[in-house]
Amino acid sequence: MDKDQILGTVSSIVAEICGVEKDAVNENSTVGDFPAWDSVGHLSILSKVEETYDISFEPEEMMEIEDVKDIVEAVYNILQK
């Protein structure tokens, strides 16, 4: 799976949880860009990503993830292991 595929899926998840159009989400979208992307929304997004890819983020990773690009990188790195 390449990063573009992951970006598409992650963008869909962010859009769904934040209640925005997928077109509004890009790799630079970050916490606070959408009203629903607050700390609780952030955890919801990461939980849905974990569920979708059947992976688990380490607590340190979760603390470092701030935007869509970070989520894509984290998923990609885990899937490469």
VMD Tcl script that builds the backbone (N, CA, C; Angstrom):
set m [mol new atoms 243]
animate dup $m
set s [atomselect $m all]
$s set {name element resname resid chain x y z} {
  {N N MET 1 A 0.852 -1.186 0.000}
  {CA C MET 1 A 0.000 0.000 0.000}
  {C C MET 1 A 0.890 1.239 0.000}
  {N N ASP 2 A 0.578 2.181 -0.890}
  {CA C ASP 2 A 1.411 3.384 -0.948}
  {C C ASP 2 A 0.776 4.540 -0.166}
  {N N LYS 3 A 1.553 5.595 -0.028}
  {CA C LYS 3 A 1.120 6.732 0.792}
  {C C LYS 3 A -0.103 7.432 0.222}
  {N N ASP 4 A -0.237 7.458 -1.105}
  {CA C ASP 4 A -1.410 8.096 -1.716}
  {C C ASP 4 A -2.699 7.357 -1.356}
  {N N GLN 5 A -2.627 6.025 -1.339}
  {CA C GLN 5 A -3.796 5.231 -0.949}
  {C C GLN 5 A -4.152 5.496 0.517}
  {N N ILE 6 A -3.134 5.526 1.359}
  {CA C ILE 6 A -3.350 5.786 2.788}
  {C C ILE 6 A -3.923 7.189 2.966}
  {N N LEU 7 A -3.390 8.171 2.227}
  {CA C LEU 7 A -3.883 9.547 2.313}
  {C C LEU 7 A -5.368 9.609 1.965}
  {N N GLY 8 A -5.772 8.886 0.943}
  {CA C GLY 8 A -7.184 8.867 0.552}
  {C C GLY 8 A -8.073 8.334 1.655}
  {N N THR 9 A -7.648 7.245 2.258}
  {CA C THR 9 A -8.435 6.632 3.327}
  {C C THR 9 A -8.461 7.519 4.569}
  {N N VAL 10 A -7.312 8.034 4.958}
  {CA C VAL 10 A -7.223 8.900 6.144}
  {C C VAL 10 A -8.047 10.166 5.926}
  {N N SER 11 A -7.992 10.733 4.731}
  {CA C SER 11 A -8.780 11.931 4.426}
  {C C SER 11 A -10.270 11.649 4.573}
  {N N SER 12 A -10.694 10.482 4.120}
  {CA C SER 12 A -12.101 10.095 4.253}
  {C C SER 12 A -12.504 9.972 5.722}
  {N N ILE 13 A -11.621 9.393 6.521}
  {CA C ILE 13 A -11.892 9.221 7.952}
  {C C ILE 13 A -11.995 10.591 8.633}
  {N N VAL 14 A -11.048 11.481 8.345}
  {CA C VAL 14 A -11.062 12.819 8.947}
  {C C VAL 14 A -12.335 13.555 8.539}
  {N N ALA 15 A -12.676 13.478 7.254}
  {CA C ALA 15 A -13.880 14.155 6.766}
  {C C ALA 15 A -15.129 13.625 7.454}
  {N N GLU 16 A -15.212 12.305 7.587}
  {CA C GLU 16 A -16.381 11.680 8.222}
  {C C GLU 16 A -16.511 12.121 9.683}
  {N N ILE 17 A -15.430 12.040 10.424}
  {CA C ILE 17 A -15.480 12.355 11.852}
  {C C ILE 17 A -15.672 13.858 12.082}
  {N N CYS 18 A -15.099 14.678 11.213}
  {CA C CYS 18 A -15.206 16.133 11.383}
  {C C CYS 18 A -16.444 16.717 10.713}
  {N N GLY 19 A -17.162 15.897 9.960}
  {CA C GLY 19 A -18.370 16.374 9.308}
  {C C GLY 19 A -18.115 17.404 8.223}
  {N N VAL 20 A -17.026 17.184 7.469}
  {CA C VAL 20 A -16.696 18.090 6.359}
  {C C VAL 20 A -16.582 17.276 5.074}
  {N N GLU 21 A -16.541 17.964 3.944}
  {CA C GLU 21 A -16.344 17.298 2.657}
  {C C GLU 21 A -14.908 16.771 2.585}
  {N N LYS 22 A -14.746 15.614 1.936}
  {CA C LYS 22 A -13.401 15.051 1.796}
  {C C LYS 22 A -12.472 16.023 1.078}
  {N N ASP 23 A -13.015 16.798 0.137}
  {CA C ASP 23 A -12.203 17.766 -0.610}
  {C C ASP 23 A -11.615 18.849 0.293}
  {N N ALA 24 A -12.202 19.047 1.467}
  {CA C ALA 24 A -11.709 20.073 2.401}
  {C C ALA 24 A -10.480 19.589 3.169}
  {N N VAL 25 A -10.211 18.280 3.091}
  {CA C VAL 25 A -9.117 17.677 3.854}
  {C C VAL 25 A -7.926 17.441 2.928}
  {N N ASN 26 A -6.738 17.864 3.375}
  {CA C ASN 26 A -5.512 17.562 2.629}
  {C C ASN 26 A -4.428 17.158 3.616}
  {N N GLU 27 A -3.250 16.851 3.105}
  {CA C GLU 27 A -2.214 16.328 4.007}
  {C C GLU 27 A -1.736 17.354 5.034}
  {N N ASN 28 A -2.027 18.621 4.806}
  {CA C ASN 28 A -1.643 19.658 5.767}
  {C C ASN 28 A -2.744 19.989 6.768}
  {N N SER 29 A -3.909 19.358 6.624}
  {CA C SER 29 A -4.993 19.585 7.585}
  {C C SER 29 A -4.523 19.118 8.957}
  {N N THR 30 A -4.848 19.913 9.975}
  {CA C THR 30 A -4.313 19.641 11.300}
  {C C THR 30 A -5.371 19.845 12.382}
  {N N VAL 31 A -5.022 19.423 13.584}
  {CA C VAL 31 A -5.906 19.605 14.723}
  {C C VAL 31 A -6.314 21.078 14.791}
  {N N GLY 32 A -7.608 21.328 14.911}
  {CA C GLY 32 A -8.101 22.689 15.013}
  {C C GLY 32 A -8.564 23.294 13.692}
  {N N ASP 33 A -8.240 22.629 12.563}
  {CA C ASP 33 A -8.678 23.164 11.270}
  {C C ASP 33 A -10.195 23.089 11.101}
  {N N PHE 34 A -10.798 22.097 11.732}
  {CA C PHE 34 A -12.247 21.916 11.672}
  {C C PHE 34 A -12.763 21.894 13.107}
  {N N PRO 35 A -13.931 22.478 13.367}
  {CA C PRO 35 A -14.442 22.548 14.742}
  {C C PRO 35 A -14.469 21.190 15.468}
  {N N ALA 36 A -14.772 20.125 14.736}
  {CA C ALA 36 A -14.867 18.811 15.387}
  {C C ALA 36 A -13.508 18.154 15.601}
  {N N TRP 37 A -12.449 18.750 15.023}
  {CA C TRP 37 A -11.111 18.164 15.216}
  {C C TRP 37 A -10.452 18.822 16.417}
  {N N ASP 38 A -10.985 18.455 17.582}
  {CA C ASP 38 A -10.410 18.893 18.851}
  {C C ASP 38 A -9.717 17.673 19.456}
  {N N SER 39 A -9.413 17.704 20.731}
  {CA C SER 39 A -8.688 16.575 21.332}
  {C C SER 39 A -9.505 15.281 21.281}
  {N N VAL 40 A -10.802 15.386 21.505}
  {CA C VAL 40 A -11.662 14.196 21.446}
  {C C VAL 40 A -11.780 13.709 19.997}
  {N N GLY 41 A -11.958 14.639 19.074}
  {CA C GLY 41 A -12.024 14.285 17.666}
  {C C GLY 41 A -10.733 13.642 17.190}
  {N N HIS 42 A -9.618 14.133 17.687}
  {CA C HIS 42 A -8.308 13.589 17.324}
  {C C HIS 42 A -8.222 12.117 17.733}
  {N N LEU 43 A -8.640 11.824 18.946}
  {CA C LEU 43 A -8.619 10.428 19.403}
  {C C LEU 43 A -9.574 9.575 18.584}
  {N N SER 44 A -10.715 10.121 18.219}
  {CA C SER 44 A -11.675 9.389 17.379}
  {C C SER 44 A -11.067 9.076 16.014}
  {N N ILE 45 A -10.389 10.049 15.443}
  {CA C ILE 45 A -9.737 9.848 14.146}
  {C C ILE 45 A -8.685 8.752 14.250}
  {N N LEU 46 A -7.821 8.849 15.242}
  {CA C LEU 46 A -6.755 7.851 15.384}
  {C C LEU 46 A -7.316 6.467 15.673}
  {N N SER 47 A -8.368 6.389 16.465}
  {CA C SER 47 A -8.998 5.095 16.756}
  {C C SER 47 A -9.585 4.475 15.498}
  {N N LYS 48 A -10.232 5.295 14.683}
  {CA C LYS 48 A -10.827 4.803 13.437}
  {C C LYS 48 A -9.735 4.358 12.458}
  {N N VAL 49 A -8.628 5.078 12.416}
  {CA C VAL 49 A -7.500 4.683 11.558}
  {C C VAL 49 A -6.939 3.348 12.033}
  {N N GLU 50 A -6.765 3.193 13.333}
  {CA C GLU 50 A -6.262 1.926 13.878}
  {C C GLU 50 A -7.194 0.776 13.505}
  {N N GLU 51 A -8.487 1.003 13.653}
  {CA C GLU 51 A -9.484 -0.021 13.338}
  {C C GLU 51 A -9.463 -0.352 11.839}
  {N N THR 52 A -9.398 0.651 11.001}
  {CA C THR 52 A -9.414 0.466 9.550}
  {C C THR 52 A -8.224 -0.363 9.076}
  {N N TYR 53 A -7.056 -0.078 9.613}
  {CA C TYR 53 A -5.832 -0.753 9.171}
  {C C TYR 53 A -5.422 -1.911 10.073}
  {N N ASP 54 A -6.201 -2.179 11.126}
  {CA C ASP 54 A -5.880 -3.238 12.085}
  {C C ASP 54 A -4.456 -3.074 12.622}
  {N N ILE 55 A -4.193 -1.854 13.088}
  {CA C ILE 55 A -2.886 -1.520 13.659}
  {C C ILE 55 A -3.099 -0.860 15.020}
  {N N SER 56 A -1.993 -0.633 15.720}
  {CA C SER 56 A -2.052 0.111 16.981}
  {C C SER 56 A -0.915 1.120 17.003}
  {N N PHE 57 A -1.268 2.358 17.336}
  {CA C PHE 57 A -0.245 3.381 17.506}
  {C C PHE 57 A 0.313 3.278 18.915}
  {N N GLU 58 A 1.607 3.518 19.047}
  {CA C GLU 58 A 2.215 3.613 20.365}
  {C C GLU 58 A 1.793 4.951 20.973}
  {N N PRO 59 A 1.686 5.019 22.308}
  {CA C PRO 59 A 1.297 6.288 22.934}
  {C C PRO 59 A 2.184 7.461 22.510}
  {N N GLU 60 A 3.501 7.213 22.348}
  {CA C GLU 60 A 4.408 8.288 21.945}
  {C C GLU 60 A 4.057 8.773 20.539}
  {N N GLU 61 A 3.707 7.820 19.653}
  {CA C GLU 61 A 3.319 8.186 18.287}
  {C C GLU 61 A 2.077 9.073 18.307}
  {N N MET 62 A 1.115 8.693 19.126}
  {CA C MET 62 A -0.137 9.442 19.194}
  {C C MET 62 A 0.109 10.876 19.647}
  {N N MET 63 A 1.078 11.062 20.523}
  {CA C MET 63 A 1.397 12.397 21.019}
  {C C MET 63 A 2.052 13.251 19.933}
  {N N GLU 64 A 2.780 12.602 19.011}
  {CA C GLU 64 A 3.517 13.330 17.976}
  {C C GLU 64 A 2.671 13.636 16.747}
  {N N ILE 65 A 1.563 12.920 16.568}
  {CA C ILE 65 A 0.719 13.106 15.390}
  {C C ILE 65 A -0.083 14.392 15.530}
  {N N GLU 66 A 0.117 15.296 14.561}
  {CA C GLU 66 A -0.560 16.588 14.614}
  {C C GLU 66 A -1.378 16.903 13.374}
  {N N ASP 67 A -1.080 16.230 12.260}
  {CA C ASP 67 A -1.814 16.534 11.030}
  {C C ASP 67 A -2.012 15.272 10.196}
  {N N VAL 68 A -2.704 15.422 9.082}
  {CA C VAL 68 A -2.999 14.275 8.227}
  {C C VAL 68 A -1.712 13.625 7.732}
  {N N LYS 69 A -0.737 14.435 7.362}
  {CA C LYS 69 A 0.539 13.886 6.876}
  {C C LYS 69 A 1.196 13.004 7.938}
  {N N ASP 70 A 1.153 13.433 9.199}
  {CA C ASP 70 A 1.722 12.626 10.290}
  {C C ASP 70 A 0.999 11.286 10.416}
  {N N ILE 71 A -0.324 11.308 10.263}
  {CA C ILE 71 A -1.100 10.067 10.355}
  {C C ILE 71 A -0.694 9.131 9.223}
  {N N VAL 72 A -0.606 9.670 8.008}
  {CA C VAL 72 A -0.224 8.861 6.840}
  {C C VAL 72 A 1.160 8.245 7.050}
  {N N GLU 73 A 2.114 9.041 7.507}
  {CA C GLU 73 A 3.476 8.554 7.749}
  {C C GLU 73 A 3.476 7.443 8.801}
  {N N ALA 74 A 2.737 7.638 9.879}
  {CA C ALA 74 A 2.691 6.641 10.956}
  {C C ALA 74 A 2.093 5.334 10.457}
  {N N VAL 75 A 0.987 5.416 9.723}
  {CA C VAL 75 A 0.353 4.202 9.175}
  {C C VAL 75 A 1.310 3.514 8.218}
  {N N TYR 76 A 1.893 4.268 7.318}
  {CA C TYR 76 A 2.824 3.710 6.325}
  {C C TYR 76 A 3.974 2.982 7.022}
  {N N ASN 77 A 4.555 3.620 8.016}
  {CA C ASN 77 A 5.685 3.021 8.729}
  {C C ASN 77 A 5.297 1.731 9.438}
  {N N ILE 78 A 4.125 1.714 10.047}
  {CA C ILE 78 A 3.674 0.503 10.746}
  {C C ILE 78 A 3.426 -0.618 9.733}
  {N N LEU 79 A 2.811 -0.293 8.615}
  {CA C LEU 79 A 2.499 -1.317 7.607}
  {C C LEU 79 A 3.750 -1.863 6.935}
  {N N GLN 80 A 4.838 -1.117 6.962}
  {CA C GLN 80 A 6.095 -1.570 6.344}
  {C C GLN 80 A 6.861 -2.548 7.229}
  {N N LYS 81 A 6.482 -2.617 8.497}
  {CA C LYS 81 A 7.216 -3.493 9.436}
  {C C LYS 81 A 6.881 -4.940 9.191}
}
mol reanalyze $m
mol bondsrecalc $m
mol representation Tube
mol addrep $m
